[in-house]
């Protein structure tokens, strides 16, 4: 169950940081598809991971940026610290603005994370069946019960599966991504090339031992998973053979150039800078500024990064040139490339974003150089923390001061955050 | 043989289809010889080995199959076939939202004889046949409306489409096999959504065309089991005969034989199936020619022009767009008005005086929208977001922001005055006050207003979400801007708008009055309601005359008849109004009360005559006058009174032109569309003949049949026509 994965991430965090459990003031988790039994998965996982039962926990949801929301809920606007993907901590300093718990002075130490268990999503009985079953509970006599049962028809047994589709438009995300790619004239070849790049870079990072945010997870009854297991560099020829997955038969989004759904959990330790220093920690990074944006869920579903990037830069008083590492959520290769084109278009900035000019496209040599969701996988609710911690690790490894994290999310929403390397 | 045959799928907006196909009617202009002359309607780009043919009728929102376009198209296609380097072709429009809207009506109207039209049709067929048999694949990339008749063989679904001319959404068209691929519209990219979508459509189509030429793409449609079974069954003459019979009887029932085209279509399909394509094409062209010059065709084309005319705001743009609308009274009309407003994005306050009435009204709006969800023309999410524009309330909160108030309260001048005063106390200065009354003169209502220039009549028809007409009534004091604002709202609500002068019953109610009075008279003569209905629908009225009274409501009819009777005297006489009064007394108010001339029961389709009426009808029985009681006489008694009153409205300046008179009668009152409206009918039937009839009945029944001066003038000079 999802709380097991979340528990593992929390325990990993405890192990790596050796933070005393009772210091943690609050726990926030993000998740998208909720297991009904553990709807507040943060609390169940925290209890199971051995945190104090005096530490409150709540769960947030905001589609693919749920754990980003968990982090910003914990930290508030402005500076904060940092943490871990499949666990690792970090710190931060107090931030005056915003409503987050640390910023508001509510807490000093917060654990934020996210979890998604895509391999066992809740599948429901049909509404008719549910209604019958609930009525059955209230039926008193055997006669009433039998008469209810006799009304059950074969179609009552058709289950309801959760779909990766927008509620408002009924369009699946892949379909929308294909239309987005077409709108920006992104070709199939460009998408395949980008996906290949993501897999190759992830493989390289993994081989070089850079993906150190991963903690091993023992799958009950099976082997221990020690590394990301979806990295599969292929060839353009192989990828070119795949049929379109959504817009058939002429679409461009395929299984190979989309992020894959996977199980995963992440956790991150966030503190005010004073608290971290007082406790003898050396923070990894500051979480500086962040923004949330939203736009048309039909035609601009996945353009969140385009809208969020200039906004967060403005808020932080930075320009694109000040950013040393970019860590963007790769939902689809076509989505990333469309965003890059949109960010590089004055026409789009003027006509759709109400800006005078474009923000510019991030240079690729600073962009997702350790792979991304296309190659590492995308456990919805957990991805945000991975983006942030990867940005921090890349800053440290590659040198640089500022990192920019951006992601799109269902509902036509988006998020961006500035991460600053803690002075070494 | 080419398996791709599509002759025009009618469509609603916003979807694009990619189709291997041919078009509606193309025609060749024989005099065009040079292929290199400047083309203005059709252009051709060669992209690699694919020719892209673009339609673009200059200075028009839509492309139509005019002689010019057809000639250029023929030239272009001949060049493509002659060009070795070209292996396939794509047909596309340069106009977003319109592929080809159909044959150019002006071209058809310019044809004097059936032979001319037949010639046009045959030229078109030849061209289409050539495309159908083209050695090079032709892909039609359709974005927007694509209309036009055609011979679609075999599919029962296609039968349906040909006969009713209904619009088909792109996804349905794909299911029906009319089109092969759908291209979803794109959102913004590096260009506007419209521009990029059409560019993308072209890219996809080019790839398909190339694929077809290279045989990497197959256009063979896999036929489902059902389709194969249907095809097999249709190949049996016996089954075919049965299908023809069923379709024919259905058509007969629906059209009463008043519309010649559907029957011709069946004949054409029959010939094509039984005797082969050549015979089918020949009879198709001949029938089309014959149909084009029928008076029904002229009447319907007249209505089309009228509709176009009534979709324009002759008062120009109002100073202030109506963004917030308030509707008073959540009854059938009020809720209907609210429904057609919220779904156009107008914030609408629906106010009633009682919670129960308000609940009913809100439920009506929900139900109306939800039925669209059930038909899949709206998603449940869109329904919810539309409903968020509706605010139901019992007080005047928020009226200070209203740009327009439409009252749909009880038809009583005192009630109207009361709400007018209440409303004027809370609305801003620019706010228009519109009354949805069907008969009370607007100037009388405006008499209670502090600002009569802002008062106007907006007469909707029930059910508001179905009836296309809106009759706007201006008084001498109504300002131009108020009128502009009302027309703008009506057009936004999707209405066909006529603007008339104030007077008792305005135009529509006033025309209906004498006719209904005559209906009562006929009933008094002992003709039973079912017979009256049959006689009137046989003439082309969509709803029988007795049923119409039940629908309108006997109480409302009584009110109107009394008011108008006072205003116009004997001309509205004929039937006895006391019959209505007695019905009201007995509670026989019509459909809404469950009883009127008929008994209405939920779920019962074949309603029976209300036996309680026997006594009432008996009481008012008058002896029939034997020499004017044939079915035809009864029809003419009803219609001549209608037409006479319509002409009177034109004569008195209530109507500004006959065109709006025809539109109002057809779209608001169900005047037989095949006759084109009272004025078109007067022209085609002959004013002289009409006056003769009126004189005949006048002699028998009295002055309610006295023809008006305008009709007499027309009768006296045969060259005078309402429509030139």
Interface residues (C-beta under 8 A of the other chain):
Chain A: X167 X168 X169 X170 X175 X179 X180 X182 X183 X184 X185 X247 X249 X250 X296 X298 X299 X300 X338 X341 X342 X345 X347 X348 X351 X352
Chain B: X181 X184 X186 X187 X188 X189 X190 X191 X192 X193 X196 X200 X204 X207 X208 X379 X381
